[in-house]
Amino acid sequence: MYHTTITEIGILASEALADGMLIIFDNNAPSDVGEYCFLHPHSELKGEIKPGMTCRLNGIEYPITAVGEVVNTNLSQLGHITIQFNGAELAELPGTVHARGVMPAEIAVGCELSFI
């Protein structure tokens, strides 16, 4: 449904990851926002991300538990969403996907991200 690869890591992206947020944005992110993001080439969203689906990050699968109301629009148009690995059943913010599982401690260039 959606597949991309991390190609660049913003200078502050690891700090956001340490705060429990994996923030992605396509390679056209404004520089002030891109500093906090894991950047990737824009990819086509072929459907709608919903709870019960799976987020696959570098081969590890995480069940999706909640999806904010603008996730699909933001991912489709900007390649931008936040993923939190806290298993929440209600999205805290409109642009956030919540998944169940242990959040990766580090994400490197070349890491693959998919929603299936």
N, C-alpha and C positions, 0 to 999 in steps of 0.2 A: 504494500500500500504506500509506503514511503521508505526511501533508503538514501543515505548520504554518508559522507566520510569527512571527519574533522581534518581540515587543511591548515588551520592556524589557530593559535590560542592567544586570546587577549591577555595583556600583562596582569590584569586583576582577576582573570577567570578562575584561577585556583583558589582565590580568597572566597569567591562566591560559592565554589564547590565545597570549601570548608564550612560554609554557612548552610550547607544542605541544598544548594541550588545548582543544577546543571543548566546553564543558560546558553541556548544556541541561537545563532543568527546567520543568515547567509552572508556571503563575502562582501555584500554591499552595505553592511552595517555602518551607521555613522560612527566616526572614530571614538567619540566619547562614550557611546554605548558598546561598541566592539571591544573596548578594553575589558569588559566584564564577561565576554562571551567566548564560546568555542565556535569558531567560524567554519562554514562549510559551503560548498557550491549549492546553488538553488536546485531543488529537485521537485518533481511533480508529485503532489498529493493525490493519490488515486482512490479516493473514498473518504470516509469520515472516521476519525479516531474516536473510539467510545470505550467506556469502562468494560472490562472483560477481555479486551484485546491484549496484545503483548508488546512491550518495548524491548527490543533486543539491542544491547550495547556491548560491542566487541564479543559477540557470541554468547553473552549471558542474558537470559530472558527474565523480564520483570513483568508480572501481571499489572495491568493498568486498573486502578481503583476509582479514579475520578478524572474528569476532563472539564476544564473551564470553558465558559461559553464562547470565547473568541479563539480558542486553540486552533481549530481547523482553518479559520480565516487567516490568522496570523502566520501559521505554518505555510499555507498555500501562497500567500502574497509576499511575505517577508522572510520566510524560513526561520521565524523567530518564535520560540516558546521557552518556557522554563519547565524543567522536570524535577520533581521532588520525590525522593524515595522514602516516603513516610507512611504509605499505605492509607492515607486519608480517603474517606469515602465521599467527601464533599470538597470540591475545589475551593481553595482559599482565595485564589485570585483568578480572574477571567482568562489569563493566558498561561495557566499552569496545568500540566499533566501530573497526576500523582500515581506512583507505582509502589508496589510492595517489594522489599528486598533491601539488601545492604548496598548503600551507595558506594560506587567505586571511589577509592581514595585518590586516584589519579587518572586522568584521561590524557592520552598523548595524540599527537598528530598521526593520522592514519587509522584512528579508532572509527569503526563503522557503527552507525546508528540506524535502526529500522523500526517501523511500527508495522505490526502484522496482526 
